[in-house]
């Protein structure tokens, strides 16, 4: 556990007034006063650029152009256009940025799709010339204004580069039947021209935090790995980023420029002598441990080159992992940007976009075929999904926000809801807090194992992002979820307020589909036994069992339910 003294060693900027352009100072990012600026950011993934997993289409349509083809198939071109107009309008608004600032973020990474700013080379009316589209620039202008209002830095990230920056088609909307970035001089020139155009437009904007030139390059220039992880020189990558830098510096001398290595951002082999005095090295981190060794390579490179490092993209993991990672990054003065902002059926982000039964019917048709939905049904269904992307319609994941910020240096627990005795408490509404403080579960984070397999955390993938396994519930009284896949040694804690010091009867609503009895022990936070109860096999049937004389003190009580034997599923308990 990191001690308070460690956190106090870093000077973290507070944005009360404009701080001037960000710049590098040795291995730190600083403001115009020379104060260390610690970037706590979020990437707006899924807004300008969709990936299949965000819309649950990954099984049959990964890159955005394929998603658009599927939508046009059922809704027509007019229906597709109507959907995307609403989707872009609703996806990020001022309300979103206001909320991000309130939750604790001080920076945003904008993943840009080039086709909102300029035409693909094959659609240019005059070969070799660039047509500029106002839509993307206007969206960026609006976003920057919202960021300025909230004193949040905006980092521009070219996420989908003309032609695509590698073999991972999903992240760049890459149509492999067309010339890619590295084989097309035209695409490279368009990329350079786009950055120069952006720099010219935003050169005087202090709340632009920097320019992230090429997201996650992944290409085998000379190596064998299709995503460039074994590349040793990366010469074309460094040349293009240098050329982009030179074009930017023709019009903008002030803003930070952010580099990314090959192999999804992390392969910096062959990096030549740095060509600019205001550069930051970005790396991306997914599914690795949060030990010092996991980031030592980028720290070594940071020290060798005497430049800052920034974790430009991370996430898609559990709350335990988020808290531990943020402790590690803070200790090493490395800012971050989590990924993404919004996606459908999302527990591992700050918001969840709610799926609808009709949208699930569309997904089933796209995946399995069958009777084609009517155009009217498809359009209505898609417009409802677009409406669900509005901030007022998403589900804000307060457990994720708590893990990203408060839990980093606070090991106390907070009530998930205001639970009172007497009363009913749903099992999934256990306290907010760290692993080992609010709950304990045997599987609690997503780590890469091998051959594409990962460890699990919430195996039910519902409601919350802790290690506790939560599933959809069909009992007659329910908050829609239950705690399941319980195992020996696991426990959950609930803060309960009692108006009087008295003994209560505890009714447990559960089922047990195994052939073995489960057992619960009820304890205080300090480990004092209050009672225990057997949970006999019930099959899929929900049943209620009771234990008497659960002694609560007046005021706040922290009850822990320990599984001395697993297998039982808990819906709720009542204190009577």
C-alpha positions as CSV (number, residue, x, y, z in Angstrom):
1,X,0.0,0.0,0.0
2,X,1.4,3.4,-0.9
3,X,1.7,5.7,2.1
4,X,0.4,9.3,2.3
5,X,3.9,10.7,2.3
6,X,4.5,9.3,-1.2
7,X,1.5,11.2,-2.6
8,X,2.7,14.4,-1.0
9,X,6.0,14.3,-2.8
10,X,4.3,15.5,-6.0
11,X,3.1,19.0,-6.7
12,X,-0.2,18.5,-8.6
13,X,-1.6,21.6,-10.3
14,X,-5.0,22.9,-9.5
15,X,-6.7,24.6,-12.3
16,X,-8.4,27.7,-10.8
17,X,-7.3,30.1,-13.5
18,X,-5.7,29.7,-16.9
19,X,-2.2,28.3,-16.6
20,X,-0.9,29.1,-20.0
21,X,0.4,26.7,-22.7
22,X,1.6,23.3,-21.4
23,X,5.3,22.6,-22.2
24,X,7.9,20.1,-21.2
25,X,10.6,20.8,-18.6
26,X,12.9,17.9,-18.4
27,X,10.8,14.8,-17.5
28,X,7.8,16.9,-16.4
29,X,4.9,18.5,-18.1
30,X,4.5,22.0,-16.7
31,X,2.4,25.1,-17.1
32,X,3.6,28.6,-17.9
33,X,4.5,29.1,-14.2
34,X,6.7,26.0,-14.3
35,X,4.3,24.1,-12.0
36,X,4.0,20.3,-12.5
37,X,0.8,19.5,-14.3
38,X,-0.5,16.0,-13.6
39,X,-3.0,15.0,-16.4
40,X,-5.9,13.0,-15.1
41,X,-7.7,12.3,-18.4
42,X,-10.4,10.4,-20.3
43,X,-10.4,9.5,-23.9
44,X,-13.7,10.1,-25.8
45,X,-13.5,6.8,-27.6
46,X,-16.5,5.8,-29.6
47,X,-17.6,9.4,-30.6
48,X,-15.8,10.4,-33.8
49,X,-14.7,6.8,-34.4
50,X,-16.7,3.7,-33.5
51,X,-15.2,0.2,-32.9
52,X,-17.4,-2.8,-33.2
53,X,-17.1,-3.9,-29.6
54,X,-18.5,-0.5,-28.4
55,X,-21.7,-1.2,-30.3
56,X,-21.7,-4.9,-29.8
57,X,-21.1,-5.6,-33.5
58,X,-17.6,-7.0,-33.2
59,X,-18.6,-10.5,-34.2
60,X,-19.6,-9.4,-37.7
61,X,-18.5,-5.7,-38.1
62,X,-15.4,-4.4,-36.4
63,X,-14.3,-1.3,-38.3
64,X,-16.7,1.6,-38.5
65,X,-17.1,1.4,-42.3
66,X,-18.5,-2.1,-41.9
67,X,-20.8,-1.0,-39.1
68,X,-22.2,1.7,-41.5
69,X,-22.7,-0.9,-44.1
70,X,-24.8,-3.0,-41.7
71,X,-26.8,-0.1,-40.7
72,X,-27.5,1.0,-44.3
73,X,-28.6,-2.6,-45.1
74,X,-31.5,-2.3,-42.7
75,X,-32.2,1.4,-42.4
76,X,-31.2,2.6,-45.9
77,X,-28.7,5.3,-46.6
78,X,-31.1,8.0,-45.3
79,X,-31.6,6.0,-42.1
80,X,-27.9,5.6,-41.7
81,X,-27.2,9.3,-42.2
82,X,-30.0,10.2,-39.8
83,X,-28.6,7.9,-37.1
84,X,-25.1,9.2,-37.4
85,X,-26.2,12.8,-37.3
86,X,-28.0,12.1,-34.0
87,X,-25.2,9.9,-32.7
88,X,-22.6,12.6,-33.2
89,X,-24.8,15.3,-31.7
90,X,-25.7,13.2,-28.6
91,X,-22.4,11.4,-28.1
92,X,-20.5,14.3,-26.5
93,X,-22.1,17.5,-25.3
94,X,-21.3,20.3,-22.8
95,X,-23.1,18.3,-20.1
96,X,-20.6,15.4,-20.6
97,X,-17.6,17.8,-20.2
98,X,-19.2,19.5,-17.2
99,X,-19.6,16.1,-15.6
100,X,-16.1,14.9,-16.3
101,X,-14.8,18.0,-14.6
102,X,-17.0,17.5,-11.6
103,X,-15.9,13.9,-11.3
104,X,-12.2,14.8,-11.2
105,X,-10.8,14.8,-14.7
106,X,-8.6,17.7,-15.8
107,X,-7.9,16.6,-19.4
108,X,-9.5,14.9,-22.4
109,X,-8.0,13.0,-25.3
110,X,-10.1,13.4,-28.5
111,X,-9.8,10.4,-30.8
112,X,-10.3,12.0,-34.2
113,X,-11.4,10.3,-37.5
114,X,-9.7,12.1,-40.4
115,X,-12.9,11.7,-42.6
116,X,-14.7,14.3,-40.5
117,X,-12.0,16.8,-41.5
118,X,-11.1,15.9,-45.0
119,X,-12.0,13.5,-47.8
120,X,-10.3,10.2,-48.4
121,X,-7.7,10.4,-51.2
122,X,-9.8,8.3,-53.5
123,X,-12.8,10.8,-53.2
124,X,-10.8,14.0,-53.8
125,X,-12.1,15.8,-56.9
126,X,-8.6,16.9,-57.8
127,X,-5.9,14.2,-57.1
128,X,-3.3,15.4,-54.6
129,X,-5.4,18.3,-53.3
130,X,-7.2,18.4,-49.9
131,X,-10.9,19.2,-49.5
132,X,-11.5,20.4,-45.9
133,X,-14.8,19.5,-44.2
134,X,-16.2,21.8,-41.6
135,X,-18.0,19.2,-39.6
136,X,-14.9,17.8,-37.7
137,X,-13.4,21.2,-37.1
138,X,-16.7,22.6,-35.8
139,X,-17.1,19.6,-33.5
140,X,-13.6,20.2,-32.2
141,X,-14.3,23.9,-31.8
142,X,-17.3,23.2,-29.7
143,X,-15.5,20.6,-27.6
144,X,-12.6,23.0,-26.9
145,X,-15.1,25.7,-25.8
146,X,-16.7,23.3,-23.3
147,X,-13.2,22.3,-22.1
148,X,-12.2,26.0,-21.7
149,X,-15.3,26.6,-19.7
150,X,-14.3,23.8,-17.3
151,X,-10.5,24.5,-17.3
152,X,-9.8,21.1,-18.9
153,X,-7.0,20.5,-21.3
154,X,-7.9,19.0,-24.7
155,X,-5.4,16.7,-26.4
156,X,-6.0,16.1,-30.1
157,X,-5.4,12.5,-31.1
158,X,-5.4,11.4,-34.7
159,X,-6.9,8.0,-34.1
160,X,-8.0,7.1,-37.6
161,X,-5.2,8.2,-40.0
162,X,-5.8,8.4,-43.8
163,X,-5.4,4.9,-45.1
164,X,-5.0,3.4,-41.6
165,X,-1.8,3.2,-39.6
166,X,-1.6,-0.6,-39.4
167,X,-3.1,-4.0,-39.5
168,X,-5.5,-3.5,-36.6
169,X,-8.4,-2.3,-38.8
170,X,-10.8,-1.7,-35.9
171,X,-8.9,1.1,-34.2
172,X,-8.4,3.1,-37.4
173,X,-11.5,2.2,-39.5
174,X,-9.0,0.7,-42.0
175,X,-10.4,-0.7,-45.3
176,X,-7.6,-3.0,-46.4
177,X,-8.8,-3.0,-50.0
178,X,-7.5,0.6,-50.2
179,X,-4.0,2.0,-50.0
180,X,-2.7,2.2,-46.4
181,X,-0.8,5.0,-44.8
182,X,2.6,3.4,-45.2
183,X,2.3,2.4,-48.8
184,X,0.7,5.6,-50.0
185,X,2.6,8.9,-50.3
186,X,-0.7,10.6,-50.9
187,X,-2.1,9.4,-47.6
188,X,1.1,10.5,-45.8
189,X,0.9,14.0,-47.4
190,X,-2.8,14.3,-46.4
191,X,-1.9,13.3,-42.8
192,X,0.8,16.0,-42.7
193,X,-1.5,18.6,-44.2
194,X,-4.3,17.8,-41.8
195,X,-2.0,18.3,-38.8
196,X,-0.8,21.6,-40.2
197,X,-4.4,22.7,-40.7
198,X,-5.3,21.7,-37.1
199,X,-2.2,23.5,-35.7
200,X,-3.0,26.6,-37.7
201,X,-6.5,26.7,-36.3
202,X,-5.6,26.0,-32.6
203,X,-2.1,27.6,-32.4
204,X,-3.3,30.3,-29.9
205,X,-5.5,28.1,-27.8
206,X,-4.0,27.6,-24.3
207,X,-6.4,24.8,-23.3
208,X,-5.2,22.6,-26.2
209,X,-2.9,20.4,-24.2
210,X,-1.0,18.9,-27.1
211,X,-1.0,17.0,-30.4
212,X,-1.0,13.2,-30.3
213,X,0.2,12.6,-33.9
214,X,-0.6,8.9,-34.7
215,X,-2.6,6.6,-32.4
216,X,-1.2,3.1,-32.0
217,X,0.8,2.5,-35.1
218,X,0.9,-1.2,-35.7
219,X,2.7,-2.2,-38.9
220,X,5.5,-4.6,-39.9
221,X,8.0,-2.4,-41.8
222,X,10.7,-5.1,-41.7
223,X,9.7,-7.5,-38.9
224,X,7.6,-10.6,-38.8
225,X,4.9,-9.6,-36.3
226,X,1.9,-8.2,-38.3
227,X,1.5,-5.4,-35.7
228,X,5.1,-4.3,-35.5
229,X,5.9,-5.5,-32.0
230,X,9.2,-7.0,-33.1
231,X,10.2,-4.1,-35.4
232,X,13.8,-2.9,-34.6
233,X,14.2,0.4,-36.6
234,X,10.7,1.8,-37.2
235,X,12.3,4.2,-39.6
236,X,9.1,5.1,-41.7
237,X,7.3,5.8,-38.4
238,X,9.9,8.2,-37.0
239,X,10.3,9.9,-40.4
240,X,6.6,10.6,-40.7
241,X,6.2,11.9,-37.2
242,X,9.2,14.1,-37.7
243,X,7.7,15.4,-41.0
244,X,4.4,16.1,-39.2
245,X,6.3,18.0,-36.4
246,X,8.1,20.2,-39.0
247,X,4.7,21.0,-40.6
248,X,3.2,21.9,-37.3
249,X,6.1,24.1,-36.3
250,X,5.7,26.1,-39.4
251,X,2.5,27.6,-37.9
252,X,2.6,26.6,-34.2
253,X,5.7,26.9,-32.0
254,X,4.1,26.4,-28.7
255,X,2.1,23.2,-28.3
256,X,3.4,19.9,-27.0
257,X,3.8,17.2,-29.6
258,X,3.1,13.6,-28.5
259,X,4.9,10.7,-30.1
260,X,3.7,7.0,-30.1
261,X,5.8,4.0,-30.9
262,X,5.0,1.0,-33.1
263,X,3.2,-2.1,-31.8
264,X,0.1,-0.2,-30.6
265,X,2.2,2.7,-29.2
266,X,4.9,0.9,-27.1
267,X,7.7,-0.1,-29.5
268,X,10.2,2.8,-29.5
269,X,13.1,0.8,-31.1
270,X,15.2,2.9,-33.5
271,X,14.0,6.2,-32.2
272,X,16.6,8.7,-33.5
273,X,17.8,11.8,-31.7
274,X,14.8,13.9,-30.8
275,X,14.0,16.6,-33.3
276,X,12.0,19.0,-31.2
277,X,12.4,20.4,-27.6
278,X,8.7,20.1,-26.7
279,X,8.0,16.3,-27.2
280,X,6.3,13.8,-24.9
281,X,6.5,10.0,-25.2
282,X,3.1,8.2,-25.1
283,X,2.6,4.6,-24.2
284,X,-0.5,2.4,-23.8
285,X,-1.2,-0.1,-21.1
286,X,-3.7,-2.9,-21.1
287,X,-4.0,-6.2,-19.3
288,X,-0.6,-6.1,-17.6
289,X,0.2,-6.1,-13.9
290,X,0.5,-2.8,-12.0
291,X,4.0,-3.5,-10.7
292,X,6.9,-1.1,-11.2
293,X,8.4,-3.5,-13.7
294,X,5.3,-3.2,-15.9
295,X,6.2,0.5,-16.7
296,X,10.0,0.4,-16.2
297,X,10.8,0.4,-19.9
298,X,9.1,3.7,-20.5
299,X,10.6,5.2,-17.4
300,X,14.1,4.1,-18.5
301,X,13.4,5.8,-21.9
302,X,12.1,8.9,-20.2
303,X,15.2,9.2,-18.1
304,X,17.5,8.5,-21.0
305,X,16.0,11.1,-23.3
306,X,15.0,13.5,-20.4
307,X,11.5,14.0,-21.7
308,X,8.0,13.4,-20.1
309,X,6.1,10.2,-20.5
310,X,2.3,10.0,-20.6
311,X,-0.1,7.0,-20.5
312,X,-2.2,8.0,-23.5
313,X,-4.6,5.1,-23.3
314,X,-5.6,2.5,-20.7
315,X,-8.7,1.0,-19.2
316,X,-11.0,-1.9,-19.9
317,X,-10.3,-3.5,-16.6
318,X,-11.6,-3.7,-13.0
319,X,-11.8,-1.1,-10.3
320,X,-9.1,-2.9,-8.4
321,X,-6.8,-2.5,-11.4
322,X,-7.8,1.1,-11.9
323,X,-6.9,2.1,-8.3
324,X,-3.6,0.2,-8.3
325,X,-2.6,1.7,-11.7
326,X,-3.4,5.2,-10.6
327,X,-1.3,4.7,-7.4
328,X,1.6,3.5,-9.6
329,X,1.3,6.3,-12.1
330,X,1.1,9.0,-9.4
331,X,4.2,7.6,-7.7
332,X,6.0,7.9,-11.0
333,X,4.5,11.3,-12.0
334,X,2.9,9.9,-15.2
335,X,-0.4,11.3,-16.2
336,X,-3.0,9.2,-18.0
337,X,-6.1,9.1,-20.2
338,X,-8.6,6.3,-19.6
339,X,-10.6,4.6,-22.4
340,X,-13.4,5.0,-23.4
341,X,-16.2,7.5,-22.5
342,X,-19.3,5.6,-23.6
343,X,-20.2,2.2,-24.9
344,X,-23.1,-0.2,-24.8
345,X,-23.3,-2.6,-21.9
346,X,-20.3,-1.1,-20.2
347,X,-19.3,-1.8,-16.6
348,X,-15.6,-0.8,-16.9
349,X,-16.1,2.9,-17.7
350,X,-17.5,6.0,-16.2
351,X,-20.8,5.6,-18.1
352,X,-22.9,2.8,-19.5
353,X,-25.1,3.2,-22.6
354,X,-28.2,1.1,-22.1
355,X,-29.1,-1.5,-24.7
356,X,-32.7,-2.0,-25.8
357,X,-34.5,-5.2,-26.7
358,X,-35.2,-3.9,-30.2
359,X,-31.5,-3.2,-30.7
360,X,-30.7,-6.7,-29.6
361,X,-33.1,-8.0,-32.3
362,X,-31.0,-6.0,-34.9
363,X,-27.8,-7.5,-33.5
364,X,-29.3,-11.0,-33.8
365,X,-30.3,-10.4,-37.4
366,X,-26.9,-9.0,-38.4
367,X,-25.2,-12.0,-36.7
368,X,-27.5,-14.9,-37.5
369,X,-29.7,-13.8,-40.4
370,X,-33.3,-14.7,-40.6
371,X,-36.3,-12.4,-41.4
372,X,-35.0,-8.9,-42.2
373,X,-36.3,-6.1,-40.0
374,X,-38.4,-3.5,-41.7
375,X,-36.8,-0.2,-42.5
376,X,-39.1,1.6,-40.1
377,X,-38.3,-0.7,-37.3
378,X,-34.5,-0.3,-37.9
379,X,-34.7,3.4,-38.0
380,X,-36.8,3.7,-34.9
381,X,-34.5,1.3,-33.0
382,X,-31.3,3.1,-34.1
383,X,-32.6,6.5,-33.2
384,X,-33.5,5.2,-29.7
385,X,-29.9,4.0,-29.3
386,X,-28.6,7.4,-30.4
387,X,-30.9,9.0,-27.9
388,X,-29.5,6.7,-25.2
389,X,-26.1,8.2,-25.8
390,X,-27.2,11.5,-24.2
391,X,-25.7,12.0,-20.8
392,X,-29.1,12.3,-19.1
393,X,-29.9,8.8,-20.5
394,X,-26.7,6.9,-19.7
395,X,-26.0,5.2,-16.4
396,X,-23.2,6.9,-14.5
397,X,-20.9,4.4,-12.9
398,X,-20.2,5.8,-9.5
399,X,-18.1,2.8,-8.4
400,X,-15.7,3.4,-11.3
401,X,-15.4,7.1,-10.6
402,X,-14.8,6.3,-6.9
403,X,-12.0,3.8,-7.8
404,X,-10.3,6.2,-10.2
405,X,-10.1,9.1,-7.7
406,X,-11.1,8.7,-4.1
407,X,-9.8,5.2,-3.6
408,X,-6.3,6.0,-4.9
409,X,-5.4,7.5,-1.5
410,X,-8.3,6.7,0.7
411,X,-8.8,3.2,2.0
412,X,-12.1,3.9,3.8
413,X,-15.4,2.7,2.6
414,X,-18.6,4.6,1.7
415,X,-22.2,3.4,1.6
416,X,-23.4,2.6,-1.9
417,X,-26.9,3.6,-0.8
418,X,-28.4,4.8,2.4
419,X,-29.3,1.5,4.0
420,X,-31.5,1.5,7.1
421,X,-32.6,-1.1,9.6
422,X,-35.3,-2.3,9.6
423,X,-35.3,-2.6,5.8
424,X,-34.4,-4.6,2.7
425,X,-30.8,-4.4,1.3
426,X,-30.0,-5.8,-2.1
427,X,-26.8,-7.9,-2.2
428,X,-25.3,-6.0,-5.1
429,X,-25.5,-2.7,-3.1
430,X,-22.4,-3.4,-1.0
431,X,-20.1,-0.5,0.0
432,X,-17.9,1.5,-2.3
433,X,-14.3,1.0,-1.5
434,X,-11.1,-0.9,-2.2
435,X,-10.6,-4.6,-2.5
436,X,-10.1,-5.8,1.1
437,X,-12.0,-2.9,2.5
438,X,-15.5,-3.1,1.0
439,X,-15.4,-6.7,-0.4
440,X,-13.1,-9.6,-1.2
441,X,-13.3,-11.8,-4.2
442,X,-11.1,-14.5,-5.6
443,X,-11.1,-13.0,-9.2
444,X,-10.7,-9.3,-9.4
445,X,-8.8,-8.0,-12.5
446,X,-8.2,-8.6,-16.2
447,X,-4.7,-9.8,-16.9
448,X,-3.4,-11.3,-20.1
449,X,-2.6,-15.0,-19.7
450,X,-1.7,-16.4,-23.1
451,X,-3.1,-17.1,-26.5
452,X,-5.7,-14.4,-26.2
453,X,-7.0,-15.6,-22.8
454,X,-7.5,-13.3,-19.8
455,X,-8.3,-13.6,-16.1
456,X,-11.8,-12.4,-15.0
457,X,-13.3,-10.1,-12.5
458,X,-17.1,-9.6,-12.5
459,X,-17.9,-12.7,-14.6
460,X,-21.6,-11.7,-14.8
461,X,-20.6,-8.4,-16.4
462,X,-23.5,-6.5,-14.8
463,X,-24.0,-3.4,-12.7
464,X,-20.6,-2.9,-11.0
465,X,-16.9,-3.2,-11.9
466,X,-15.4,-4.7,-8.8
467,X,-14.4,-8.3,-8.4
468,X,-17.8,-9.3,-7.1
469,X,-19.7,-11.4,-9.7
470,X,-23.1,-9.9,-10.5
471,X,-25.7,-11.4,-12.8
472,X,-29.2,-10.5,-14.0
473,X,-31.9,-11.6,-11.6
474,X,-35.4,-12.9,-12.3
475,X,-36.7,-13.2,-8.7
476,X,-40.2,-11.6,-8.1
477,X,-38.6,-8.9,-5.9
478,X,-35.3,-7.6,-7.3
479,X,-33.2,-4.6,-8.2
480,X,-32.5,-6.6,-11.4
481,X,-29.3,-8.2,-10.2
482,X,-27.9,-10.7,-7.8
483,X,-24.4,-11.6,-6.4
484,X,-23.4,-15.0,-7.8
485,X,-20.5,-17.4,-8.3
486,X,-19.7,-17.2,-4.6
487,X,-16.6,-19.0,-3.4
488,X,-15.2,-19.9,0.0
489,X,-13.3,-16.9,1.6
490,X,-15.2,-14.2,-0.3
491,X,-17.1,-11.5,1.5
492,X,-19.1,-8.3,1.0
493,X,-19.7,-5.4,3.4
494,X,-22.8,-3.2,3.9
495,X,-23.1,0.1,5.9
496,X,-26.4,-0.1,7.7
497,X,-27.9,2.6,10.0
498,X,-30.1,1.6,12.9
499,X,-32.1,4.2,15.0
500,X,-31.8,2.0,18.1
501,X,-29.3,-0.5,19.5
502,X,-31.3,-3.7,19.2
503,X,-31.4,-7.3,17.9
504,X,-32.8,-8.0,14.4
505,X,-34.1,-11.0,12.5
506,X,-32.1,-11.4,9.3
507,X,-33.9,-12.9,6.3
508,X,-31.7,-14.0,3.4
509,X,-33.2,-14.4,-0.1
510,X,-31.0,-16.8,-2.1
511,X,-30.8,-19.8,-4.4
512,X,-28.2,-22.5,-4.6
513,X,-28.0,-24.6,-7.8
514,X,-25.3,-26.9,-6.5
515,X,-25.7,-30.1,-4.6
516,X,-23.8,-28.8,-1.6
517,X,-25.0,-26.5,1.1
518,X,-23.4,-23.0,1.4
519,X,-22.8,-21.2,4.6
520,X,-22.9,-17.5,5.5
521,X,-21.3,-16.0,8.6
522,X,-22.4,-12.5,9.5
523,X,-19.7,-10.4,11.2
524,X,-18.9,-6.8,12.1
525,X,-16.2,-4.8,10.3
526,X,-13.9,-5.7,13.2
527,X,-14.5,-9.4,12.8
528,X,-17.0,-10.0,15.7
529,X,-19.4,-12.8,14.9
530,X,-23.1,-11.8,14.8
531,X,-24.6,-15.0,13.4
532,X,-24.3,-17.7,10.8
533,X,-26.8,-19.5,8.5
534,X,-26.8,-22.6,6.2
535,X,-28.0,-22.1,2.6
536,X,-29.2,-25.5,1.4
537,X,-29.5,-26.5,-2.3
538,X,-32.6,-25.0,-3.9
539,X,-32.0,-25.5,-7.7
540,X,-33.0,-22.4,-9.6
541,X,-35.8,-21.6,-7.0
542,X,-35.3,-18.5,-4.9
543,X,-36.0,-19.2,-1.2
544,X,-35.8,-17.2,2.1
545,X,-34.1,-18.4,5.3
546,X,-33.7,-16.6,8.6
547,X,-31.3,-16.1,11.5
548,X,-32.3,-14.4,14.7
549,X,-30.5,-12.1,17.2
550,X,-28.3,-10.0,14.8
551,X,-27.2,-7.4,17.2
552,X,-26.8,-3.8,15.8
553,X,-25.6,-0.8,17.6
554,X,-27.3,2.6,17.4
555,X,-26.1,4.6,14.4
556,X,-23.8,3.2,11.7
557,X,-23.0,-0.5,11.5
558,X,-20.8,-2.2,8.9
559,X,-22.0,-5.8,8.4
560,X,-19.9,-8.3,6.5
561,X,-21.3,-11.4,4.9
562,X,-18.6,-14.1,4.7
563,X,-19.0,-17.2,2.5
564,X,-17.6,-20.1,4.5
565,X,-18.7,-22.3,1.6
566,X,-19.6,-21.0,-1.8
567,X,-22.2,-21.8,-4.5
568,X,-25.1,-19.7,-3.2
569,X,-26.5,-16.7,-5.1
570,X,-27.7,-13.8,-3.0
571,X,-30.6,-11.5,-4.1
572,X,-31.2,-9.5,-0.9
573,X,-31.4,-9.6,2.9
574,X,-33.9,-8.0,5.2
575,X,-33.4,-6.8,8.8
576,X,-36.7,-7.1,10.7
